[in-house]
Amino acid sequence: MAADNPVEVSIDVFPYLRLLKDGTVQRLGGTEVAPAGLDPETNVLSKDIVIIPETGVSARLYRPNSAKPEQKLPLVVYFHGGAFIISSIADPKYHASLNNLVAEAGIVLVSVNYRLAPEHPLPAAYEDSWAALEWVALHGKQEAWLKEYADFGRVFLVGDSAGSSISHHLALRLKKSDVGRDLKVLGIGMINPYFWGSDPIGDNWWMFVCPSDKGCDDPLINPFADGAPSLTGLACDKVLVIVAEKDILKDRGRLYYERLVNSEWPGKAEIMEIEGEDHVFHIFDPSSQKAKSLIKRLASFINEANAAVV
């Protein structure tokens, strides 16, 4: 019967999802699930917790299995990519990549599971991520792993793709907030940042996830648009931007770095370009040599900034 009466596709946002005319969302990727627990290859432990019961926002917490409570570790709050419409903290590819990062850097990590569009259009993902950061600041010290192993005076915001955009906006919001006083954010790591401009990339993706009258010049996705907050307001001392040679978004990542360097922001910005690779290649193949190099550079960035305040 279903074959004789197929449900028509209303919107096709390839390669992410299809929205059917009956309202059904068919995700084409990012739906696989890896359980939390001990990863034998990296000796990293993880567990899932609900942090915002009202919205169902959850997080996956990571720590080295060898960590000792008396030795507080830097705390990374991580925001996954997926164009705001696919993937999760349980995505096996992200789980593998973050196990590698935690093992390499020797950190405690909170991976935020924000709600996805189109069921929850933007700015839901930004608001969920801000609420998660508030939870870390206000309630994280009551969570056993964070209380025992995390140093709230050495915090980093890290994200890839859409998650980089989230990290950027949260760092701007921190400066004038109570959260910014409770957490000392030392740096931001931005991997293949997903920034747009007046010339859209791809189809109508942005208008699909964010029904905004500003279009592709909405400051949520274009930090260079008129009316966007000044980069001088970033509440951190260091920023690392990582771009990939074959990524169509590479130039906008470079532009972000250049604008930051030439602004009145008093911190230090760094950039790394991975030759011969495309957008978030390290997520699709976390065991590749270049993915390992990326993780080592990010770990070094975290530990260099960390060493400066120890």
C-alpha positions as CSV (number, residue, x, y, z in Angstrom):
1,M,0.0,0.0,0.0
2,A,2.8,2.4,0.9
3,A,4.5,1.8,-2.5
4,D,1.2,2.6,-4.3
5,N,0.7,5.8,-2.3
6,P,4.1,7.3,-1.5
7,V,4.2,10.4,0.7
8,E,5.5,13.3,-1.4
9,V,8.6,15.2,-0.4
10,S,7.9,18.8,0.6
11,I,11.5,19.9,1.1
12,D,14.7,18.0,0.2
13,V,17.8,19.3,2.1
14,F,20.3,16.9,0.7
15,P,22.4,15.3,2.1
16,Y,20.9,16.0,5.5
17,L,17.2,15.3,5.5
18,R,13.9,15.3,3.7
19,L,10.7,16.9,5.0
20,L,7.6,15.0,3.8
21,K,4.3,16.7,3.1
22,D,2.7,14.9,6.0
23,G,5.2,16.6,8.3
24,T,7.5,13.6,8.7
25,V,11.2,14.4,9.0
26,Q,13.5,11.8,7.3
27,R,17.1,12.2,8.4
28,L,19.6,10.8,6.0
29,G,22.6,10.7,8.3
30,G,23.7,11.3,11.9
31,T,21.1,8.9,13.4
32,E,23.5,6.1,14.5
33,V,24.0,5.7,18.2
34,A,27.1,4.7,20.2
35,P,26.6,4.0,23.9
36,A,28.5,5.8,26.5
37,G,31.0,3.9,28.7
38,L,34.7,2.9,28.8
39,D,36.5,3.1,25.4
40,P,39.2,0.5,25.6
41,E,41.3,2.0,22.9
42,T,41.7,5.4,24.6
43,N,40.9,4.5,28.2
44,V,38.4,7.3,28.3
45,L,35.1,7.0,30.3
46,S,31.9,8.7,29.3
47,K,28.3,8.9,30.6
48,D,25.1,10.6,29.5
49,I,23.0,12.9,31.7
50,V,20.0,15.1,31.3
51,I,20.9,18.7,32.2
52,I,17.8,20.7,31.2
53,P,14.8,18.6,32.0
54,E,12.3,21.2,30.8
55,T,13.6,20.9,27.2
56,G,15.2,17.5,27.3
57,V,18.7,18.9,26.6
58,S,21.3,16.3,27.6
59,A,25.1,16.0,27.6
60,R,27.7,13.3,27.3
61,L,30.5,13.7,29.8
62,Y,34.0,12.4,29.2
63,R,37.0,12.0,31.4
64,P,40.3,10.0,31.3
65,N,39.8,6.8,33.2
66,S,43.1,7.4,34.9
67,A,42.2,10.9,36.2
68,K,42.6,11.5,39.9
69,P,40.4,13.9,41.8
70,E,43.3,15.8,43.3
71,Q,44.5,16.8,39.8
72,K,41.9,19.1,38.3
73,L,41.8,19.0,34.5
74,P,40.8,21.7,32.0
75,L,37.1,21.6,31.1
76,V,36.0,21.7,27.4
77,V,32.4,22.3,26.5
78,Y,31.9,20.9,23.0
79,F,29.2,21.6,20.4
80,H,28.8,19.1,17.5
81,G,28.2,20.0,13.9
82,G,25.6,18.7,11.5
83,A,24.1,21.9,10.0
84,F,21.8,22.3,13.0
85,I,19.6,19.5,11.7
86,I,21.5,16.1,12.1
87,S,23.8,14.3,14.5
88,S,23.9,14.0,18.2
89,I,26.3,13.4,21.2
90,A,25.8,9.7,20.6
91,D,26.9,9.8,16.9
92,P,29.6,7.1,16.7
93,K,31.8,9.4,14.6
94,Y,31.7,12.2,17.2
95,H,32.0,9.7,20.1
96,A,35.2,8.3,18.6
97,S,36.7,11.8,17.8
98,L,36.0,13.1,21.3
99,N,37.4,10.0,23.0
100,N,40.6,10.8,21.0
101,L,40.6,14.4,22.0
102,V,40.0,13.7,25.7
103,A,42.8,11.1,25.7
104,E,45.3,13.4,23.8
105,A,44.6,16.6,25.8
106,G,43.9,15.1,29.2
107,I,40.7,17.0,29.8
108,V,37.2,16.7,31.1
109,L,34.7,17.3,28.3
110,V,30.9,18.1,28.2
111,S,29.4,17.4,24.8
112,V,26.1,19.2,24.4
113,N,23.0,17.6,22.8
114,Y,21.1,20.7,21.7
115,R,17.7,20.3,19.9
116,L,17.6,20.1,16.1
117,A,15.8,22.0,13.4
118,P,13.3,21.8,11.7
119,E,11.4,20.5,14.8
120,H,13.1,23.2,16.8
121,P,14.0,26.1,14.5
122,L,16.9,28.3,15.3
123,P,17.7,30.0,17.6
124,A,16.8,26.9,19.7
125,A,20.2,25.3,19.3
126,Y,21.9,28.5,20.4
127,E,19.6,28.9,23.4
128,D,20.0,25.2,24.4
129,S,23.7,25.6,24.2
130,W,23.6,28.7,26.4
131,A,21.4,26.9,28.9
132,A,23.9,24.1,28.9
133,L,26.7,26.5,29.6
134,E,24.7,28.1,32.4
135,W,24.1,24.6,33.8
136,V,27.9,24.0,33.8
137,A,28.4,27.3,35.7
138,L,25.6,27.0,38.2
139,H,25.0,23.3,38.7
140,G,28.1,21.6,37.3
141,K,29.9,21.7,40.6
142,Q,27.2,19.4,42.0
143,E,27.7,16.8,39.3
144,A,30.1,14.2,40.6
145,W,32.6,14.0,37.6
146,L,32.8,17.8,37.2
147,K,33.0,18.4,40.9
148,E,35.9,15.9,41.3
149,Y,37.9,16.3,38.1
150,A,37.1,19.6,36.3
151,D,38.8,23.0,36.8
152,F,36.1,25.7,36.3
153,G,38.9,28.3,36.1
154,R,40.2,26.7,32.9
155,V,37.3,26.4,30.5
156,F,37.3,26.1,26.7
157,L,34.5,26.3,24.1
158,V,35.1,24.0,21.1
159,G,32.9,23.2,18.2
160,D,33.1,22.0,14.6
161,S,31.0,23.3,11.7
162,A,27.7,24.6,13.1
163,G,29.1,24.0,16.5
164,S,31.9,26.6,15.8
165,S,29.2,29.2,15.2
166,I,27.6,28.3,18.5
167,S,31.0,28.6,20.3
168,H,31.5,32.0,18.7
169,H,28.1,33.4,19.8
170,L,28.4,32.0,23.4
171,A,31.8,33.6,23.8
172,L,30.2,37.0,22.8
173,R,27.3,36.5,25.2
174,L,29.6,35.5,28.1
175,K,31.3,38.8,28.6
176,K,28.3,40.6,30.2
177,S,26.8,37.6,31.9
178,D,26.9,36.0,35.3
179,V,28.1,32.9,33.6
180,G,31.2,34.7,32.4
181,R,32.0,35.5,36.0
182,D,31.5,32.0,37.2
183,L,33.5,30.3,34.4
184,K,36.9,31.4,33.2
185,V,36.8,30.8,29.5
186,L,40.4,30.8,28.3
187,G,39.9,30.0,24.6
188,I,37.8,28.9,21.7
189,G,38.6,26.1,19.3
190,M,36.8,26.4,15.9
191,I,37.0,23.5,13.5
192,N,35.8,24.2,10.0
193,P,33.5,27.1,11.1
194,Y,30.2,27.2,9.3
195,F,29.8,30.9,8.5
196,W,27.7,32.2,5.6
197,G,27.3,35.6,3.9
198,S,25.1,37.4,1.5
199,D,26.0,34.8,-1.2
200,P,24.4,31.5,0.1
201,I,26.2,28.2,-0.2
202,G,24.0,25.3,-1.3
203,D,20.2,25.4,-1.4
204,N,17.8,27.0,1.0
205,W,19.3,25.3,4.0
206,W,19.6,28.4,6.2
207,M,16.0,29.6,5.6
208,F,14.9,26.0,6.4
209,V,16.6,25.9,9.8
210,C,16.2,29.6,10.7
211,P,13.1,31.4,9.3
212,S,14.7,34.8,9.6
213,D,13.9,38.1,7.7
214,K,17.6,38.7,7.5
215,G,18.3,35.7,5.3
216,C,21.9,34.7,4.9
217,D,23.0,37.9,6.5
218,D,21.6,36.9,9.9
219,P,24.3,37.5,12.5
220,L,23.6,34.0,13.8
221,I,25.4,32.6,10.7
222,N,27.3,35.6,9.4
223,P,29.5,37.3,12.0
224,F,30.5,39.9,9.4
225,A,27.0,41.2,8.7
226,D,25.9,44.7,9.5
227,G,24.6,44.7,13.0
228,A,26.6,41.6,14.1
229,P,28.3,42.0,17.5
230,S,31.9,43.2,17.4
231,L,34.5,40.5,17.6
232,T,36.2,42.6,20.3
233,G,33.5,41.3,22.7
234,L,34.8,37.7,22.7
235,A,35.2,36.6,26.3
236,C,38.5,34.7,26.0
237,D,42.2,35.3,25.5
238,K,42.9,32.8,22.7
239,V,41.2,31.5,19.5
240,L,42.2,28.7,17.2
241,V,40.6,28.5,13.8
242,I,41.1,25.2,11.8
243,V,40.2,25.1,8.1
244,A,40.5,22.4,5.5
245,E,42.0,23.1,2.0
246,K,39.1,21.6,0.0
247,D,36.3,23.0,2.3
248,I,34.0,25.4,0.5
249,L,33.8,27.3,3.7
250,K,37.6,27.7,4.1
251,D,37.7,31.3,3.0
252,R,35.1,32.4,5.6
253,G,37.1,30.7,8.3
254,R,40.2,32.6,7.1
255,L,38.2,35.8,7.0
256,Y,37.1,35.3,10.6
257,Y,40.7,34.8,11.7
258,E,41.9,37.9,9.7
259,R,39.1,40.1,11.1
260,L,39.9,38.9,14.6
261,V,43.6,39.6,14.2
262,N,42.9,43.1,12.8
263,S,40.3,44.0,15.4
264,E,40.8,45.5,18.8
265,W,40.2,42.2,20.5
266,P,43.3,41.9,22.9
267,G,43.7,38.2,22.6
268,K,45.8,35.9,20.4
269,A,44.4,34.2,17.3
270,E,45.9,31.2,15.5
271,I,45.0,29.4,12.3
272,M,45.8,25.9,11.0
273,E,45.0,24.7,7.5
274,I,44.8,20.9,6.7
275,E,46.0,20.2,3.2
276,G,44.0,18.0,0.9
277,E,41.0,17.6,3.2
278,D,37.3,18.6,3.1
279,H,34.8,19.8,5.7
280,V,34.9,17.9,9.0
281,F,37.0,15.1,7.5
282,H,38.3,14.3,11.0
283,I,34.8,13.3,12.1
284,F,34.3,11.0,9.2
285,D,37.7,9.4,9.6
286,P,38.9,10.0,13.1
287,S,41.7,7.4,12.8
288,S,43.4,9.0,9.8
289,Q,46.8,10.5,10.2
290,K,45.6,14.1,9.4
291,A,42.7,13.7,11.8
292,K,45.2,12.7,14.5
293,S,47.3,15.8,13.6
294,L,44.3,18.0,14.0
295,I,43.5,16.5,17.4
296,K,47.1,17.0,18.5
297,R,47.0,20.6,17.5
298,L,43.8,21.3,19.3
299,A,45.1,19.5,22.4
300,S,48.2,21.6,22.2
301,F,46.2,24.8,22.0
302,I,44.2,23.8,25.1
303,N,47.3,22.8,27.1
304,E,49.3,25.9,26.1
305,A,46.5,28.2,27.2
306,N,46.1,26.1,30.3
307,A,49.8,26.3,31.1
308,A,49.7,30.1,31.0
309,V,47.4,30.2,34.0
310,V,48.7,27.4,36.1
